[in-house]
């Protein structure tokens, strides 16, 4: 069901809206972790390193999907919050069509660029063929990645975070079953993991598309303005002005994601210089870190949808109340989950690999998680402010802040790793998060986000003018 996020107690609304996304992302991370566990235990540490190192590249490509989805979510959410049904419907049709067409072109380009990208991250020759096999198959299914991300963004913009959860659970189950069948029974190695991922994403995206069509039909019955006008063809529902707005909103956040990916690639290149075992440790620990940081990220995503609808409705005070509530919730998650990965880090990393070198992998991975726990403090500061800025449309500084974080991280890595070894790389990650958190928080406190909405309201404009 669609949900109006402009009414009710902000903290409760944000938390309840975030919970389905959290469960969904836990399932998603679980099947990503199952990929690593199955590969590490049934194929070997080299295969785990190959899949993990490839992730830094595949993340960079899927960052485009995240960015486009974010742009669409802001656009649709603000129109939905303002009650402008026709613009909201046209935004949905336009964004979905563009995402699918763009992903098909990108898929072909990425397949041909696999080898140069792997050389860019200093991929060791011993695992180069496995990484190549994994990436080429993964990129074949890129259209499903883009489709599902866009569909999820549409549902969230309409105030529904529960429907995407259902399809993620289905995809997780399909992925886990196929991982076991393809890798253990059919002996397909890393290729089996890649095929399992593609099929799972295809299932979830098709189911989500069917659900969106039904949702729009229900909305049309409740509000005739959501129905296409009698003379409108599908092509006439595609709006170039709305597409331009979506791209304008998507470009900064996409650039931010790409910059983050670039930082990950640079960091992966540093890690790769320490050999397959440290690569495997970094891969396993990063999977655990990704799972642990999901609640904070999901709070940020909930704030984005919350802020978009309230910005569309001109409810500036509710946006600020939502930020304060999300900040409190994020710090609680950071304390609890950061403590958990410190206490159980060694055992958790040990799940990912067995056999020769497993002890070294577990020790190095646990060491990474110790530093990661400190980074959670900065994440809890960063993501609520980032969520508000995205939802309100104040997105132009994201790439700059990401670059600041990357420059700080790379500089620290170059400075610290010669003396501290790979531990210096782990500390550099914390420094990068800290710099980005400070920049983003200062931008929120400036209040400039109040003037960035697609729909300008007299009350918001008056409040901003009074503060200046």
N, C-alpha and C positions, 0 to 999 in steps of 0.2 A: 504494500500500500504506500501511497505518497504521504508525506508528513510535513506539516508546516512547522518549521523550526524557529519561527518568530514569536512563539508563545511558550510559556512555562519557565521553570527555574533553569538557568543556563548550565550549571554544573551537572545536574541530573540529565538534562537533554543530551549534552555532549558525551557523557559517559555511556548512556544507554545507546546512543547512536554509534559510538565507537566499538561497543562490545561485539556486535556481529562481525564487523570488519576484523577485529582482533582474532576471533575464532577462525574466520576465514583465512587470515594470513598465517595463523598457527598451522592450519592444515596445509597451506601452500608451502610453508617452510618445512613442515614435516615431510612432505613428499620430495622436497629438494634435498633434505637431509637423508631420506631413504636412498635417493640416487647415490649420495656419497658413501653411505654405509654399505650398500650393496656392492658398489664398485670397489671400495677399499678392502672389503673382506673377501669378495669372490673373484676379483680381477687382480688387485694389488695396489700398493702405494703409488706406483708410477701412474696407474690409471686414475687414481684419486687426484693426483697432482695435475694430470691432463685436464680433467673435468673442471677442477677448481680454477686453474689458470685461464681456461676458456671463459669462465664466468665473468671475468673483468671486461671481456670484449662483448659478450652477449648482453651484459648489463648496459653497456654504452649504447647499443642499438635499441634495446627495449626502453631506454630512457626517453627516446623519441615518442614511444607509445604513452609513457607516463605524462610527458609534457603536453601532448595533444589532449589527452584525457583531462588533465588539469584545466587547460584552456576552455574546453567544452563545459566542464563542471561549473566554472565560474560564470560563464555566459548563461547557461541554462538556469543555474541556481538563482542568479540575480533577476532574470526575467520571471521565473516561477515565483520568487518572493514578492515581486512587484505585481503579480496577478496579470501579467501580459502574456496570455496563453498562445497567441499566434506566433509571436517571436520565439517563445519557448519551444513550440513544436517545430518550427523551421530550423531552429538551432540544432535540435536532435537529428533531424533528417540530414542536414548539411554536414554535421560533424561525423556521423557514422559513415556516410558515403565517402568523404574525404579520407578518413582513416583507413578504410579498406583499400582504396585505390593507391594511396601512398605506400602502404605496407607491401603491396605486390611489387611495386617498382623497387623498393628498398631491399626486398628479399633477393631479387635477382642480383642486385649490386653487391650485396654482402657475400653471396656464395662465391662470386669471382674474386673477392678481396680477402678471403680467409687466410691465405698464405702470408701476404704482406702484414696483416694484422697480428698474426702469431709471431712473426719476426720482430714486430714492434715491441712486444712484451718479453723479448729475449727468451722465447720458449726453447728449452733444451732439445737437442736433436733426438734424444732417446724417446721422448714422448710427443714429438711433433706430429707423427702420423695419427696417433690416437686423438689428439686435439683437433686436427684437421677433420677427421671423420665425424667427431661429435658436433663441431660447429656447422659443417655443411648441412647435416641433417636438421639441426636446430633451426637454421635459417630458412629451410624449406617451409616450415610451419609458422613463419613470422606473421602471416595474415591473421592467424587465430590469436596470437598474442595481442596484436593491435585491436582486433575486434572485441576481445573480452575486456581489455582495459578501458576502451571507450564505452562499452555497455555498462560496466560497473560505475564509471563516472556519471553516466546519465542517471542511473538509479539513485546514486548518492545525491546528485543535484536536486532530484525530486523528493528527497528526504527519506529514501528507502535504502538502508544498509543491510537489510536481512536477506533480500532476494539473491544478491551476489554470493552470500554465504552458502546457500544451498548448492549452487553450481560449483563452488570451490570444493565443497566436501565431496561431491560426485567426482570431480576431476582428481582429487587427492586419492580416492579409493582406486580409480582406474589406473592412475600413474603407479601406485604402489604395487598393484597386482601385476601390471605389465612389466615393471622393473624386475620382479622376481621371475616371471615367465621368460622374458627375453634374455636376461643375463644368466640366470641359474640353469634353466631348462634348455634354452636354445643356444647358449654360449655366445651371445652376440657382443659381449664386452661393452665398451662405451657407446657403440652405435645403438645397442639395445636401450640404454638409458635415454638417449636422444629421441628415439622413436616413441618410447613410452611418454615422454614429455609432450611431444607433438600431438599424439592421439588424445591425451588427457586435455590439452588446451582446446583441441577441436571440439570435443564433447561439451566442455563448459561454455564455449562461445556460441555454439549452435543452440544449446538450451537457453542461454541468456537472451539471444535474439528472439526466440519464440516467446519468451516471457515478456520482453519489452513490447512486442506487437500486441499482446493481450492487455498489457498495462495501458497502452495508449488507447486501445479500444474502450477500456473501462473509463478512462479519463474523458473520452469524447462523450460518453453517455452522461457523465456528471456535469460536464461543461462543454457545450457544443462548440465553443471557440477552439477547442483542441482538434476538432474534425477539420480536414481539408475542405476548403470551399468547393462548391460544386464544379467550378470551372478549372480548378487547379490540377494539373498533372504532376507526376512525381518530379519532373524536371523543374517545374515552376516552384516547387517547395524548396528547391536548392537555392540558397541565398548567398550571393557573392559578398555583399556587405557584412553579413553575419560571419561568413567564413574568414573575412579579413579581420574582424574583431577577435574571433577565436584564435587565429594564428598570432595576432598581436599579443594576446594573453598567454599563448602557449610558448612563444619563442623564448622569453626570458627564463621560464621555468625549465624548458627543454635544454636551453643553453646551460643552465645550472646543473641539470642532471648529466649532461655531456661533460661539463667541466669536472664534476665529481667522478665520472667514469674515467676521465683522463687522469685524475689523481690516483684512482685505483690502479690504472694501467701502469703508471709510474711506480707506485708502491709495489705492484706485482713484479715489475722488472727488478726492483731492489731485492725482493724476497727470493726471486728465482736465482739470484746470484749466490745464494747459500745452499743450493742443491735440492733434490726431490724431497728429502725428508722434512726440511723446514717449509718447503712449499706445501707438503701434505698437512703439516701442523697448522699453517696459516689458513689453508682451505677449511679444515675441520673447525678451528676456532672461530673463523668468520661465519660459518654456518650457525654456530651456537650463539654468537653475538647477534646475528641477524634475527634469530628467533627471540632473543631476550629483549631486543630493542623495539620489537613490534608494538607493544602497548603504547609506547611514547609516540611512535610514528602514527599509529591509528588515532590517537587523541588529536594529533595535528591534522589528519585528514578529516576527522569529524568537525574540527574547528573551521576548516576551509568551507565545508558545506554550510555549516551554521552561520559563518560570517557572510557568505555569499547571499543567502536568503535574507538575512537581517540587513545587509547593505542595500539590497534591492528594495526592502521595505522602509529604508531610512532610519533604522533603529540603531543608531551609533552607540548609545549607552549599553544596549544589550551586547553589542560586539565586544566592548571593553569588559563587561562583566564575564563574558564567555572566556576571554583571554585569562583573566585572573583565576577563574575556576580551573581552566585547563592547565595552568602553571602549577597549581597545587597538586592536581592529580598526577601530573607528569613527574614531579619530584618524589612522590610516594612510590611510583613504579620504579624510578631510577634507583632508589635506596634498596628496595626489596630485591629487584632482579640483579642489580650490581652485586649485592651481597651473595646471592645464590650462585652466580657464575664464579665468584672467588672461592667459595667453599667447595663447590663440586666440579670445578673446571677440569681438573686432571682426569677424573672418572668419565666426564662427558666426552672429552677429546678421545679417550681410550676406546670409546664405542666405535669410532670411525675406522680404526685400522688394527690389524693384528699381524703377528709374524715378525720377521726380522725388521728391526728399526722401530717397532711400535713404541718402545719406552721413550726413545728420543723424541718421537713425534708428539707423544702425550705431554712430555715435560715442556717442550717449546710452545705447544698450543695453550697449556695452562698458564704459562708466563704471559702470553698475549692477552688472555682473558683477565689477568690481574690488572693490566693497564686499561683494558676496555672498560672495566668497572668504574674507573675514574672518569672516563670519557662520557659515561652515562649522565653525569652531573651537567655537563655542557649540552648534551642532547636535550635534557629536560628543560633547559633554558632556551635553546634554539627553536625547537619544533612548535611550541604554542605561538610564538611570535610569527614564525613562518606561515603557520596555518591562517592567522588573521590576515597577513599581507596577501597571501594567495587569494583568499576568499573575497577580499575587498577589491582586488585588481591591482594592488600596489606591487607589481612583479618585476619592475625594470632593474632592480638592484641585485636580484638573486645571483646572476652570473658573477657580478663583481664580488659579492660576499663569498661565493664558492671559490673564486680564484684566489682571494685573500687566504682562505683556509688551505688551499692546495699549495700555494707558495710557502706558507708557514710550515706545512707538513714536509714538503720536499726539502726546504732549507734545513729544517731540523734533522731530517733523515741523513742528509749529506754531512751534517755537522756531527751528529751523535753516533751514527753506525760505525765509523772507523774505530772509535774508542770502546763502544758498548756492544758491537756486533749486532745481531738481529734484534736484540732488546732495544737498541736505539731506534729501530724502525717502529716498534710498538709505542714508544714514548712520543715519537713524531706524530703518530695518529692522534693522540690525545691533544697535542698542541694545535693541530689543525682544526679539530672540533671546537676547541676553546676560542680560537680567533673568529671562526664563523659565527659562533653563538653570540659573542660580544657585538659584532657588527649588526647582526639581525635584530637583536634586542634594542640597540640604540636607534635603529630605524623605526621600530614600532613606537618607542617612546617619543619620537619626534612628532607623531600624530599626522604625518603626511598621508597616510593611508586613507584618511577620512575623505579625501577629495578625489579618489581614484576610481570610484564606482562607475559602471556603465550608465546607470540611471542616477542622476543627481537630484537630491531632495533639498528643498529650502531649509528644513530644520538642520540637516547635516552641514550645509554650507554656512548657515548662521553660526553654528557652534564652532566650526573651524575658524571663521573670521574673528570670533570673539576671543579665541585663544591666541591669535597671532598679534 
